[in-house]
Amino acid sequence: MERDMDIEALRSYLAFSETGSFTRAAKQINRTQSAFSAR
């Protein structure tokens, strides 16, 4: 279970680094902006 959380954190980080925006990164990984930035 903990490994799944690490993978999700990595996906979030990669999405943000690719887009440069919390909003666009959240859309890319199908999350709300508030849920994304809370990570």
C-alpha positions as CSV (number, residue, x, y, z in Angstrom):
1,M,0.0,0.0,0.0
2,E,2.7,2.5,0.9
3,R,4.4,1.8,-2.4
4,D,1.3,2.8,-4.3
5,M,1.4,6.2,-2.4
6,D,5.0,6.7,-3.5
7,I,4.0,6.0,-7.1
8,E,1.2,8.5,-6.9
9,A,3.5,11.1,-5.4
10,L,5.9,10.6,-8.3
11,R,3.2,10.9,-10.8
12,S,2.1,14.2,-9.2
13,Y,5.7,15.5,-9.2
14,L,6.2,14.6,-12.8
15,A,3.0,16.1,-13.9
16,F,3.9,19.4,-12.2
17,S,7.4,19.4,-13.6
18,E,6.0,18.8,-17.1
19,T,3.3,21.5,-16.9
20,G,4.7,24.0,-14.5
21,S,1.2,24.5,-13.1
22,F,-0.7,22.9,-10.3
23,T,-4.0,23.3,-12.2
24,R,-2.7,21.8,-15.4
25,A,-0.9,19.0,-13.6
26,A,-4.1,18.2,-11.6
27,K,-6.0,17.9,-14.9
28,Q,-3.3,15.7,-16.4
29,I,-3.6,13.2,-13.6
30,N,-7.4,13.6,-13.2
31,R,-7.4,15.2,-9.8
32,T,-8.9,18.4,-8.5
33,Q,-6.4,21.3,-8.0
34,S,-7.0,21.3,-4.3
35,A,-6.4,17.6,-4.0
36,F,-3.3,17.9,-6.1
37,S,-1.7,20.7,-4.2
38,A,-2.5,19.1,-0.8
39,R,0.0,16.3,-1.8
